[in-house]
Amino acid sequence: MTKPMHRHVLSALVQNVPGVLAHISGMLASRGYNIDSLAVGETEDPRLSRMTFVVVGDDSVVEQVRKQLEKIVTVVRVHDISSRDFVERDLLLVKVGAPAGPRRSEVRELVDIFRGAIVDVGPEEVMIEISGRENKVQAFIERMRPYGIVELVRTGRVAMVRGGSGPAISEGLSSAARGSIQRVTTAS
């Protein structure tokens, strides 16, 4: 009997130092783990970045990924937020064939329905920004295919536990983790 595969969202707080992304992605790849999505950005504390991973696997695989991440010195904390109440977003920029006239009006109407924005207009195409849950972004892409997608880029998903249900960055950090953050600050 096979174990059920689930989509897990992992949130890792890491030191904001050069090479962290390469180190972490290399470690995961070398162990054969596949990352569906990855987004990284600085937090409200400039010494730290948050990495949001989307991993598909059974619970034991995700637990192994989490344990491997926690072994890395520059990783401060890792949480599987999938079972918590969280908000996630994906960002899409897509360039679509839409010459002036009725075709461009149709595209503009779809952009409005999906609560997006036209962020650039050319003579024969428009660039559109859409953000939201993965299924919304994917649905918009499918609606744009008949118009001719010229170019498309997506971010990885970002996620955050809803208010009142997640710790602040410094809460729950061990004294060793606080010390390693302090060392990063003094070394900079």
Beta strands, then each sheet from edge to edge (+ up, - down):
strand 1: 6-15
strand 2: 35-42
strand 3: 48-57
strand 4: 75-80
strand 5: 86-97
strand 6: 117-121
strand 7: 125-132
strand 8: 149-154
strand 9: 158-161
sheet 1: 2+ 3- 1+ 4-
sheet 2: 6+ 7- 5+ 8-
sheet 3: 6+ 7- 5+ 9-
end
